[in-house]
Amino acid sequence: MMTRFRPARALLLFATVLLPVLTGCTDKRMRSAFSENDEIRLMVGGSIPFTYEPNTCQLSFSRDRKEFRAHTDNMSDFYAVRFTELPTIQGQTVTADLTWTTERDVLTRKNLTLEVVRIEGDQFWLWSNSGRIGLCIRILE
């Protein structure tokens, strides 16, 4: 008995079986690449909308507000994150609201779940699997 090729069924098979496997590998590589870089920056998907440059940018941190900001001197580009609780240890999961600029807009993600994937001194690397968002912050005293 011969069966016909059904594109819809093949697409469904790909979406349910192969796509999660392929994107899982991509997400792990993206997370790994993000956490291996020492720059203070924001990564969304595969792009880097903001990287801190010491000569043209500033960092700010408020322990009371549980907030970190990195921005250009004139505030034309920035990212800001406000945590429900401050990150302290590797493996910790925290929730935060994140706001950042793009070339044309200011975007916000509320209640973003982030995992602390690396800590070096006062610098923290946080990653959101669901949002494919990585941010590196510095807890300033």
Secondary structure, 3 states (H helix, E strand, C coil): CCCCCCHHHHHHHHHHHHHHHHHHHHHHHHHHHHHHCCCCEEEECCEEEEECCCCCEEEEEECCCCEEEEEECCCCCEEEEEECCCCCCCCCEEEEEEEEECCCCEEEEEEEEEEEEEEECCEEEEEECCCCEEEEEECCC
